[in-house]
């Protein structure tokens, strides 16, 4: 979704702040292999900045190998060039892939068997259209006893901003046939229960689901113009010569809520779960 990795690197304060907070609160539930090599997967690693600056320092054992995957080949190339930690590498893969045989094209036999010790994903799965497929794939990639630690957005006031812009006559010409952009669990009346059921149905156990309504903005002095452009939906439907004006309208809708921060919130959903050991 984010085609310019250098732009993303400069505009990802939202992901950085929340990932750091999630790891500080929930990393304690992850059980690393202290005397063995840990194989770690970062799903949706993007340009690699959050991986290198936030995730890698939070991993307690030094004996690990980390593989980041992302659907965007440009971001993967950027990460492989700019992340200097020799323990990390980055590859192209769509985690919603339905044919698990294609995993053999991306991972070595030693990586697939027995599998990954830990899978992380930060602020990514809200964009995945088929979370059941994602969870099934994560389950397949884990070794028995392996764990997932994920966070993503559920409900978000940002979707209201996007809807208002879409309904503006200026943009409705291009967007009237597009479905509203909202994230999974946006309308759930019991996120923890609904999320737990989906995770359990994928085969996981020892499931922890945390859902908290959080402010989107942690620092109004930060220039949020670029982040709002970065996550703007339907950009490919807008003629290129009008895209700046389109992004401006989204940002203006965002700024209108500056004096009413309670009207600019999102649900941060965190999942920790374990693949059962072989009996």
Phi, psi and omega in degrees: 000324184259103192275345182246097186295326179293321175298315180299317182303323183276349190240013190256036179303319182303310180294319182298311183297314183288323178295317178300317180293317180298316180294321178297327184269329191240350180299336180298341180275351182271129183253104178278159174272103188292329185253009181228163175292130177262129177257120190238139179241132175247111185269123183080044187286347175058227183280356176091359184291317178291323177302310186281324186270333185244309186288306185303316177296341182272353180273118190288314180283148179274342183271081178217158172237127183244131175243124174260138177236147178206152181285341187263113184294327179296318178295320179296316177299318179299314181297316180296332179278323191258338178275116190266356180288121184293344180280351185247140172216163188225141185221159181269124175199136172270115185289353173270008179309129183269338180261102183294343175297335179290342175298330182292341177279342186255321184247150177284166178298323179293333178280323181281337183229106018271349180122187185276145176282319182218138172241127175249153170203131187234118174055041183235317191292344174295338179270347181282129183285337186231084185291332176298317178296319178301311182296322176298320179292318178298318178301316181295325184281341181281149168282159174304130185088355178289161187232156171244145170224111186233147164222147181200169181272140170253252174301143176207131175292344177300328182295330176293322176296314180298320181296319180297318179294317180300322183280349175298133185305327182300324184254344183296333177303323183267337192243000189298335180269356182275137176291153176302145180264107173217156190268161178302143183069010180302321184255012182291136176272347178214083186299316184298316179294312183297319180291318180300321180297316181294318180294318179296321182294339176280350177111357183285157174226180182050050188275130171240125175237128178239134179223120179228138175279124189235157172287136175296319185259125175257346182207104182287349176282345178286146178281102184272003180300312181294315176301321180292324175293321185299321184258008182298128179281163172065017184302326183287350178269348183263132177305142187303322183288350179252358188294322179299316179296321177298313179296323177299318180295321177295316181294321178296321175297324176295313183294331179299339182265004182300323181275000179223068186299337177292347179260018179218075184229170176210158173269120174265114182260127178242134177236129167237132181203163186233139170280128185302147172293154174295136181277000000 
